[in-house]
């Protein structure tokens, strides 16, 4: 086991003590993770970081002017972490240290692949569960950590992490940039610690709107409107037909998709030989 990941997060000072405690626990666990070489905090100027973290040997701090965007995270990785494997993740996320082989993740992203990982919900007592609302479509519309090898160039990525729609928007930009987004959440587990607000797939719109307002951002940029790409769990989708049936796709639309697939992989060549 080796320290192979550089984690990028943005620490903030939560108004609720219970929420602040959840954030701190995630940072604490990422710093303690033996797979993590360093944690890079790209925080805003006014944020106060606990001494516990600032004095940790793995802690690195870089001040940014605003809510962290993907573009700023990528630029930092390209400047400071060339050749390294980087994990950009939300502050309420910590990486599994027990059952996930992050050295294998580092090997995978040597290819033009970005791991766009969906989450497992974490309770304060240590138990975990998967949100059934997200599980219904194999977590295709929710990712919270992005693992890649630096440098990486992703145009049109100047929008904030952790806002509604950002995950499928950044998957679209990654795909457009020539790297394949892959979601393998059972192989490389990340845990989401957000129990004090009772956030789930059903109320996320309200929670995200309140979160933006609390940090002085009243309007979302809606980056998904400029393109979105859904990334289902790699191990959950084994039958395209079963997936289409679960989504209620009609037989005619299924047939259209089948024609598209056959046309992509079967080429007709009637030229003389």
C-alpha positions as CSV (number, residue, x, y, z in Angstrom):
1,X,0.0,0.0,0.0
2,X,1.4,3.3,-1.0
3,X,0.4,7.0,-0.7
4,X,-0.6,7.5,-4.4
5,X,-3.3,10.2,-4.3
6,X,-3.3,14.0,-3.9
7,X,-6.7,15.1,-2.6
8,X,-8.0,18.6,-3.5
9,X,-10.8,20.0,-1.3
10,X,-12.1,23.4,-0.3
11,X,-12.5,23.9,3.4
12,X,-15.3,26.2,4.5
13,X,-16.6,27.4,7.9
14,X,-20.1,26.0,8.2
15,X,-22.7,28.0,10.2
16,X,-24.1,24.9,11.9
17,X,-21.8,23.3,14.5
18,X,-23.1,19.8,13.5
19,X,-22.3,20.5,9.8
20,X,-18.9,21.8,10.7
21,X,-18.2,18.6,12.7
22,X,-19.1,16.5,9.6
23,X,-16.7,18.5,7.4
24,X,-14.0,18.2,10.0
25,X,-14.4,14.4,10.2
26,X,-14.1,14.1,6.4
27,X,-10.9,16.1,6.4
28,X,-9.6,14.2,9.4
29,X,-10.2,10.8,7.7
30,X,-8.7,11.9,4.4
31,X,-5.5,13.1,6.2
32,X,-5.3,9.8,8.0
33,X,-5.9,7.7,4.8
34,X,-2.6,5.8,4.0
35,X,-3.4,6.1,0.3
36,X,-3.4,9.9,0.5
37,X,0.0,11.6,-0.1
38,X,-1.3,15.1,0.7
39,X,-4.5,17.0,1.1
40,X,-4.5,20.4,-0.7
41,X,-7.0,22.9,0.7
42,X,-7.9,25.5,-1.9
43,X,-9.9,27.8,0.5
44,X,-11.2,31.3,0.4
45,X,-9.3,34.1,2.1
46,X,-11.7,34.6,5.1
47,X,-11.9,30.9,6.0
48,X,-10.4,29.8,9.4
49,X,-8.8,26.4,9.2
50,X,-8.5,24.4,12.4
51,X,-5.0,24.1,13.8
52,X,-5.4,20.4,13.9
53,X,-5.3,20.3,10.1
54,X,-2.9,23.2,9.5
55,X,-0.2,21.4,11.5
56,X,-0.7,18.0,9.9
57,X,2.3,16.9,7.8
58,X,0.1,16.0,4.8
59,X,-1.8,19.4,4.8
60,X,-1.1,21.9,2.1
61,X,-2.9,25.3,1.8
62,X,-3.5,27.5,-1.2
63,X,-5.9,30.5,-1.0
64,X,-8.3,31.2,-3.8
65,X,-10.7,34.1,-4.3
66,X,-14.0,32.3,-4.4
67,X,-16.0,29.1,-4.3
68,X,-13.8,26.5,-5.9
69,X,-14.4,25.8,-9.5
70,X,-13.3,22.7,-11.5
71,X,-11.2,25.0,-13.7
72,X,-9.3,26.3,-10.6
73,X,-8.8,22.8,-9.3
74,X,-7.5,21.6,-12.6
75,X,-5.2,24.6,-13.0
76,X,-3.7,24.0,-9.5
77,X,-3.2,20.3,-10.3
78,X,-1.5,21.2,-13.7
79,X,0.8,23.7,-12.0
80,X,1.6,22.0,-8.7
81,X,1.0,18.2,-9.3
82,X,2.2,17.4,-12.7
83,X,2.5,13.6,-13.2
84,X,0.5,12.9,-9.9
85,X,-2.8,11.2,-9.5
86,X,-5.3,13.7,-8.2
87,X,-8.7,13.3,-6.5
88,X,-10.9,16.4,-6.5
89,X,-13.8,15.9,-4.1
90,X,-16.4,17.8,-2.2
91,X,-15.7,18.7,1.4
92,X,-18.3,16.3,2.9
93,X,-16.5,13.3,1.2
94,X,-13.8,11.0,2.5
95,X,-12.1,8.2,0.7
96,X,-12.4,4.6,1.9
97,X,-9.2,3.4,3.6
98,X,-10.2,-0.3,4.2
99,X,-11.6,-2.0,1.1
100,X,-10.6,0.1,-1.9
101,X,-7.4,-0.4,-3.8
102,X,-6.5,3.2,-4.7
103,X,-3.2,2.0,-6.3
104,X,-5.4,0.2,-8.9
105,X,-7.3,3.5,-9.4
106,X,-4.0,5.2,-10.0
107,X,-3.2,2.5,-12.6
108,X,-6.5,2.9,-14.4
109,X,-6.1,6.7,-14.8
110,X,-2.9,6.2,-16.6
111,X,-5.2,5.6,-19.6
112,X,-7.3,8.6,-20.9
113,X,-9.9,7.9,-18.1
114,X,-11.2,10.0,-15.3
115,X,-12.9,8.2,-12.4
116,X,-16.1,10.0,-11.6
117,X,-17.2,8.3,-8.5
118,X,-20.6,8.3,-6.8
119,X,-21.0,8.0,-3.1
120,X,-22.1,5.8,-0.3
121,X,-23.9,7.6,2.5
122,X,-22.2,7.5,5.9
123,X,-23.9,7.7,9.3
124,X,-22.0,9.0,12.3
125,X,-22.2,5.6,14.0
126,X,-20.1,4.1,11.2
127,X,-23.0,2.4,9.3
128,X,-23.5,3.1,5.6
129,X,-26.2,2.9,3.0
130,X,-27.0,3.8,-0.6
131,X,-29.6,6.4,-1.4
132,X,-32.4,4.4,-3.2
133,X,-33.4,7.4,-5.2
134,X,-30.0,7.6,-6.8
135,X,-29.6,3.8,-7.0
136,X,-32.7,3.6,-9.2
137,X,-30.7,4.8,-12.2
138,X,-27.4,3.3,-11.0
139,X,-26.1,6.6,-9.6
140,X,-25.7,8.0,-13.1
141,X,-26.7,11.5,-12.1
142,X,-24.6,12.0,-8.9
143,X,-20.8,11.9,-8.5
144,X,-18.8,13.6,-5.8
145,X,-15.1,12.7,-6.5
146,X,-13.0,12.9,-9.7
147,X,-9.7,11.0,-10.0
148,X,-7.3,11.7,-12.8
149,X,-3.7,12.0,-13.7
150,X,-2.3,15.5,-14.0
151,X,-2.0,17.4,-16.2
152,X,-5.5,17.6,-17.6
153,X,-7.1,20.1,-19.9
154,X,-10.9,20.4,-19.6
155,X,-12.4,23.4,-21.4
156,X,-15.6,25.1,-20.2
157,X,-15.1,23.9,-16.7
158,X,-15.3,27.3,-14.8
159,X,-18.2,26.4,-12.6
160,X,-18.4,25.4,-8.9
161,X,-18.0,22.0,-7.3
162,X,-20.8,20.8,-5.1
163,X,-23.6,22.6,-6.9
164,X,-26.6,20.9,-8.4
165,X,-25.9,19.6,-11.9
166,X,-22.2,20.1,-11.7
167,X,-21.4,16.4,-11.7
168,X,-23.0,15.5,-15.0
169,X,-21.8,18.9,-16.5
170,X,-18.2,18.1,-15.7
171,X,-18.6,14.5,-17.0
172,X,-19.7,16.1,-20.3
173,X,-16.7,18.4,-20.4
174,X,-14.4,15.5,-19.6
175,X,-15.8,13.4,-22.4
176,X,-15.6,16.4,-24.7
177,X,-12.0,16.8,-23.8
178,X,-11.2,13.3,-24.9
179,X,-11.1,11.4,-21.6
180,X,-13.7,8.7,-20.7
181,X,-15.6,9.3,-17.5
182,X,-16.0,6.0,-15.6
183,X,-18.0,5.5,-12.4
184,X,-16.9,2.5,-10.4
185,X,-18.2,3.3,-6.9
186,X,-18.1,-0.3,-5.6
187,X,-14.5,-0.8,-6.5
188,X,-13.3,2.7,-5.3
189,X,-15.6,3.8,-2.4
190,X,-16.1,7.3,-1.3
191,X,-18.3,8.2,1.7
192,X,-20.7,11.1,2.0
193,X,-21.2,12.5,5.5
194,X,-24.2,14.8,5.4
195,X,-26.7,13.5,8.0
196,X,-27.3,16.6,10.1
197,X,-29.3,18.3,7.2
198,X,-31.2,15.1,6.3
199,X,-30.1,15.6,2.7
200,X,-31.2,12.9,0.2
201,X,-32.2,12.5,-3.5
202,X,-35.6,13.8,-2.7
203,X,-34.8,17.2,-1.1
204,X,-31.4,18.0,-2.7
205,X,-32.8,20.9,-4.8
206,X,-33.9,22.7,-1.6
207,X,-30.7,21.9,0.2
208,X,-28.4,23.1,-2.6
209,X,-30.4,26.4,-3.0
210,X,-30.1,27.0,0.8
211,X,-26.4,26.2,0.6
212,X,-25.7,28.7,-2.1
213,X,-27.6,31.4,-0.4
214,X,-25.7,30.8,2.9
215,X,-22.4,31.2,1.1
216,X,-23.4,34.4,-0.7
217,X,-24.2,32.7,-4.0
218,X,-27.9,33.3,-4.7
219,X,-28.1,31.9,-8.3
220,X,-26.8,28.7,-9.8
221,X,-25.0,28.9,-13.1
222,X,-26.8,25.7,-14.3
223,X,-23.7,24.3,-16.1
224,X,-25.7,21.2,-17.1
225,X,-27.7,23.3,-19.6
226,X,-24.5,23.6,-21.7
227,X,-24.2,19.8,-21.8
228,X,-24.5,16.9,-19.5
229,X,-23.3,13.3,-19.6
230,X,-24.7,10.6,-17.3
231,X,-22.2,8.1,-15.8
232,X,-23.9,5.0,-14.3
233,X,-22.2,2.5,-12.0
234,X,-19.9,0.4,-14.3
235,X,-20.8,-2.8,-12.5
236,X,-24.5,-2.2,-12.3
237,X,-25.3,-1.8,-16.0
238,X,-24.7,-5.1,-17.7
239,X,-27.8,-5.3,-19.9
240,X,-28.7,-2.4,-22.0
241,X,-32.1,-3.9,-22.7
242,X,-32.8,-4.3,-18.9
243,X,-31.8,-0.7,-18.4
244,X,-34.1,0.6,-21.2
245,X,-37.0,-1.4,-19.8
246,X,-36.5,0.0,-16.3
247,X,-36.6,3.5,-17.8
248,X,-39.8,2.8,-19.6
249,X,-38.4,3.2,-23.1
250,X,-40.8,2.1,-25.8
251,X,-40.1,-0.7,-28.2
252,X,-39.7,1.7,-31.1
253,X,-37.2,3.8,-29.2
254,X,-35.3,0.6,-28.2
255,X,-35.2,-0.4,-31.8
256,X,-33.8,3.1,-32.7
257,X,-31.0,2.6,-30.1
258,X,-30.2,-0.9,-31.4
259,X,-29.9,0.5,-34.9
260,X,-27.5,3.2,-33.6
261,X,-25.4,0.6,-31.9
262,X,-25.2,-1.8,-34.9
263,X,-24.4,1.1,-37.2
264,X,-21.5,2.2,-34.9
265,X,-19.8,-1.2,-34.7
266,X,-20.7,-2.9,-38.0
267,X,-19.3,-1.3,-41.2
268,X,-20.6,-2.1,-44.7
269,X,-18.0,-2.2,-47.5
270,X,-19.2,-3.3,-51.0
271,X,-16.2,-2.0,-52.9
272,X,-14.6,-4.6,-55.2
273,X,-11.8,-6.7,-53.8
